[in-house]
Amino acid sequence: MRKPRTVISLIALLAFASLLLFNFGEQVSGYMLFSEAEASGAHAHVVGYWVQPETAHYDPEVNLFTFHMQDDEGTVRKVHYHNTKPASFENAEKLVVEGRLNGNIFEAEHILMKCPSKYSETNTLDQIPPS
């Protein structure tokens, strides 16, 4: 009597685990280049640099911040971010945009920024005045 219930429970558990792994696998993708994101059509994290500062623009009427980003391969794409410009955006050393390519435009859901370090790599002992 317990066998059908056990088999059904195992099938349900396997289905749930498969669904969980499938969804989790889509979210945990490594960093890609724009060309890889375009080829896969998947949700992507692209690392790069802000280029062409004069073309960065925020349109408050549609809540859209646009800018151009260059990936590590040298490919430049326009990025649409449906939010305000992040604070300290101009000071970022590197950017990570998370989203999907839609034609030649990367539709970013999130922007992460690596800002310059506040700490110098110089030896702190050299900065101590002699007694």
C-alpha positions as CSV (number, residue, x, y, z in Angstrom):
1,M,0.0,0.0,0.0
2,R,2.8,2.4,0.7
3,K,4.7,1.8,-2.5
4,P,2.5,4.0,-4.8
5,R,2.6,6.8,-2.3
6,T,6.4,6.5,-2.0
7,V,6.9,6.5,-5.8
8,I,4.6,9.5,-6.3
9,S,6.5,11.3,-3.5
10,L,9.9,10.5,-5.1
11,I,8.7,11.7,-8.6
12,A,7.3,14.9,-7.1
13,L,10.6,15.5,-5.2
14,L,12.7,14.9,-8.4
15,A,10.5,17.2,-10.4
16,F,10.8,19.9,-7.8
17,A,14.6,19.5,-7.6
18,S,14.9,19.6,-11.4
19,L,12.9,22.7,-11.6
20,L,14.9,24.4,-8.8
21,L,18.2,23.5,-10.5
22,F,17.0,24.7,-13.9
23,N,16.0,28.1,-12.5
24,F,19.0,28.4,-10.3
25,G,21.3,27.5,-13.2
26,E,19.8,30.3,-15.3
27,Q,20.5,32.9,-12.5
28,V,24.1,31.7,-11.9
29,S,25.7,32.4,-15.2
30,G,29.3,33.6,-15.3
31,Y,30.5,36.8,-16.7
32,M,30.1,37.1,-20.5
33,L,31.2,39.3,-23.3
34,F,28.6,41.0,-25.4
35,S,29.2,38.5,-28.2
36,E,28.6,35.6,-25.9
37,A,25.4,37.2,-24.5
38,E,24.2,37.7,-28.0
39,A,24.9,34.2,-29.1
40,S,23.3,32.6,-26.1
41,G,20.3,34.9,-25.9
42,A,20.4,34.2,-22.1
43,H,20.3,36.4,-19.1
44,A,23.9,37.7,-18.8
45,H,26.4,39.6,-16.6
46,V,28.7,41.6,-18.8
47,V,31.8,43.3,-17.4
48,G,33.1,46.5,-19.1
49,Y,33.9,50.2,-19.0
50,W,31.8,53.3,-19.5
51,V,32.7,54.9,-22.8
52,Q,31.5,58.0,-24.6
53,P,30.5,60.0,-21.5
54,E,28.9,62.7,-23.7
55,T,26.2,60.2,-24.8
56,A,25.1,59.2,-21.3
57,H,21.6,60.5,-20.7
58,Y,18.8,60.2,-18.2
59,D,15.2,60.8,-19.4
60,P,13.0,61.3,-16.3
61,E,9.7,61.1,-18.3
62,V,10.3,57.4,-19.0
63,N,12.8,56.8,-16.2
64,L,15.5,55.6,-18.6
65,F,19.3,56.0,-18.2
66,T,21.3,55.3,-21.3
67,F,25.0,55.0,-21.9
68,H,27.6,53.1,-23.9
69,M,29.7,50.3,-22.5
70,Q,32.8,48.5,-23.9
71,D,33.4,44.9,-22.8
72,D,36.9,43.3,-22.4
73,E,36.9,42.3,-26.0
74,G,36.4,45.9,-27.2
75,T,32.8,45.6,-28.3
76,V,30.7,48.7,-27.6
77,R,27.0,48.4,-27.0
78,K,24.3,50.9,-25.9
79,V,22.9,50.1,-22.5
80,H,19.3,50.9,-21.4
81,Y,18.7,50.9,-17.7
82,H,15.1,51.6,-16.6
83,N,16.1,53.5,-13.5
84,T,17.9,56.6,-12.4
85,K,21.7,56.9,-13.0
86,P,23.4,55.2,-10.1
87,A,25.3,57.4,-7.6
88,S,29.0,57.7,-8.3
89,F,28.5,56.2,-11.8
90,E,31.1,58.6,-13.2
91,N,33.7,57.4,-10.7
92,A,33.4,53.7,-11.5
93,E,36.5,51.9,-12.6
94,K,34.5,48.9,-14.0
95,L,30.8,48.1,-14.5
96,V,28.8,44.9,-14.5
97,V,25.5,45.1,-16.3
98,E,23.0,42.3,-15.7
99,G,20.3,41.7,-18.2
100,R,19.7,40.7,-21.9
101,L,20.7,41.9,-25.3
102,N,17.8,43.1,-27.4
103,G,19.2,43.6,-30.9
104,N,22.2,45.9,-30.4
105,I,20.9,47.3,-27.1
106,F,21.7,45.7,-23.8
107,E,18.6,46.0,-21.5
108,A,20.1,46.1,-18.0
109,E,18.1,45.1,-15.0
110,H,20.9,45.9,-12.6
111,I,24.2,47.8,-12.7
112,L,27.1,47.0,-10.3
113,M,30.1,49.3,-10.1
114,K,33.6,48.8,-9.0
115,C,34.7,52.2,-7.5
116,P,38.3,53.2,-7.0
117,S,39.9,52.1,-3.7
118,K,40.1,54.6,-0.9
119,Y,43.3,53.0,0.3
120,S,46.7,53.5,-1.2
121,E,49.0,50.6,-1.8
122,T,52.0,52.5,-0.5
123,N,53.8,51.2,2.5
124,T,52.2,52.9,5.6
125,L,55.5,52.7,7.5
126,D,57.0,55.2,5.0
127,Q,54.3,57.7,6.0
128,I,55.1,57.7,9.7
129,P,57.2,60.8,10.5
130,P,60.5,60.1,12.3
131,S,60.6,60.7,16.1
